[in-house]
Amino acid sequence: MEGKRLYVGNLTYSVKEDQLKDLFSQYGEVVSVKIIEQKGFGFVEMATSEEAQAAMDALNQTVFEGRTMRIDEARPMQPRREFDRGPGGGSGYGRGRGHGGGRNY
């Protein structure tokens, strides 16, 4: 494992960042914890990739707060696209007020 940041999935919506920090700190220094509220997942960053690997090996598929956690190496965030225009892109004229700036003189 190269990264130090872990994806933690299938969390209860009531879990708190301090709870995850306490759980993961058994395997090394926890640098940061971020829970994505109302989505049931979060991220834990460990100090080293070795600590991240140890935490993932120990905690993946274990039950925490009544749910089986899924832990994996976090992937870099991909740029979000509002919609797929298909091949060839698009003209870019579909947004805004169109040509002319919306002023009438």
N, C-alpha and C positions, 0 to 999 in steps of 0.2 A: 504494500500500500504506500502510495506516495503522499497523499494528502493527510491533513490533520483534522479536516472538517468532516463530520458525520451527519448523514441524514437519519432522522429518527421518525419512523412512521407508525401509524396506528395507535396514536396516543389518545387518551380520553381528553375531552374538551376542558375538563376541570384541572388538568395537571398544571403545575406551576414551575417556573424556571428553576427555583431553588430545589425542587424535588429532583429534577433531572441532574442538576449540578451535584447534589449529594450522591446520587446513584453512580454517575460517571466518574466522580472523584476517587472512587475505589480503585481505579485503573490508571490514575495519573492526574496531572494538573489540568483542570478545566479552565480554558482561556475565556470562553464565552458560551452562552446558551441563548438561543432565540427560538421561541415557540410562535408558530403562525396560528394566531387565535382563530377558533371556529373552523379550522381546516384539519386538525388532528395530526399534525406533524410539526417537526422542528429541526433545529440544527444544533450540534454540540461541537465546539472546536477544542481539541486537546493541544497540549504544548508540543508534543512530538508525534510523528507518524507511527512510531512504535506503540505509544500509549493509545492512540486512536485504534490501531489494529487490535490491541489487547482488549479494549472496551467492546469493540465490534464482535470479536470472537466470543467473549463471555456473555454479552447481553442480547445478541441477535436471537430472535425467536423465543425470548423469555417473556413471562407474564409480568406486567407492571401495572398496578392499579386496575387489575381485572382484564387487561387487554394484552395480546401477544404483540410485542414490539417488532418492527422490521427495521434493522439498522444496516446501512450501506454507506460506502464512501460518497460524500456529497459531490455532485457534478457541478461544473460551472454553469451559471445561469445563461440560458440561451436568450438572445434578443426576442422579444415578443412582437408578433405581427398581429394587427387587428383582424385581418382576414387574408386568405390566400387568393391572390389574384391569378394564380396559375402561371403557365409559362409566358414569358415576354413582359412581365410586369404590368404596368398600367400607365396611363397618361399623367396621373396625379391631379387631374382637374375635378375629381369627384368631391372635394372637400371645400369648405369655406363658402364664401359668397359668390364665387365664380369670378369672371373677368369684370373689370370695371370698378372694383372697389366699393360698390354699393352707394355711391354719391350721385345725386341728380342735381346738376347746375342749370 
